[in-house]
């Protein structure tokens, strides 16, 4: 009985390990419009060309108030307590939930999940 449990645990870990590694190693890919609908990635880089910076809003949508602005080339961190930190606004556009300074105990805000504004940072 104990031997069967050990064999089952080993088999389960072998079967799931490649899936986990693949999910962690593959960068999120934008669609043809540049939108990211799956943001299972922790670190993102601000690439917005607006000299005033990228707005981070209190909710998923341009109608929410700006609570922080990020400069170009700033590293930002997805709020990852949910399976997918991407939420859609009323028009169906994706927004990613961000921790403004990277600490888990702060209130998150939202930036537009589009490759004109942010890009995933490859793991080294």
C-alpha positions, 0 to 999 in steps of 0.5 A, a space after each residue: 500500500 505504502 509502496 503504491 502511494 510512493 509510486 503514484 506520487 513519483 508518477 504525478 510529479 514526473 507528469 506535471 513537472 514539464 507542464 509547470 516548467 513550460 508555463 513559467 518559461 513561456 512569455 505571454 504573447 500579445 494578440 495581433 492588436 498587441 493585447 495580452 489576455 493572459 498575464 501569467 507573468 510576474 515582471 513587466 517593463 513599461 515601454 509607453 512612449 508618452 513622456 508623462 508616463 504610464 497611468 496606473 488606475 484604481 480599476 480596469 478601465 480608462 474611466 477610473 482615477 489615476 493613482 500612480 504613474 510609471 516612467 518608461 523602462 520602469 520594472 513593474 510587478 503583476 499582482 499574482 494572487 489570482 490565477 490571471 491578473 488580467 481583467 477586461 474593461 467595458 469594451 473588452 480591453 485587457 488591463 493587468 493588475 499591478 503592485 505599484 512598488 512590488 510589495 504584496 501588502 499594498 493596494 494594486 492598480 491597473 495598467 493597460 495590458 498592451 505591448 504599446 505600454 508594457 512587455 514581459 521581462 524574460 527570466 534570466 
